[in-house]
Amino acid sequence: MGRGRRDKVHLTVEQRDNFEKISCNGYASAKKILHARILLMCDEGEQAQRKWTDEEIGIA
């Protein structure tokens, strides 16, 4: 069991667009793509497409 989320992630529209481009383009390193996908899933801002739980993020 994890410790839970310490900080909430609220991405701006600009940041979301940047991370979406990184995760979809295929030119970035695997580590960078993974980090971008995790940040998109953790986003709790107004532009977030859905609310992911920690367990769902871990599985994905």
Number of C-alpha atoms within 10 A of each C-alpha: 4 6 5 7 9 6 6 10 14 17 19 14 13 9 14 19 13 12 20 16 15 19 21 12 9 10 11 13 10 11 9 14 20 14 14 21 18 16 19 24 20 21 20 17 16 11 13 17 11 13 12 15 10 14 10 10 13 9 6 9
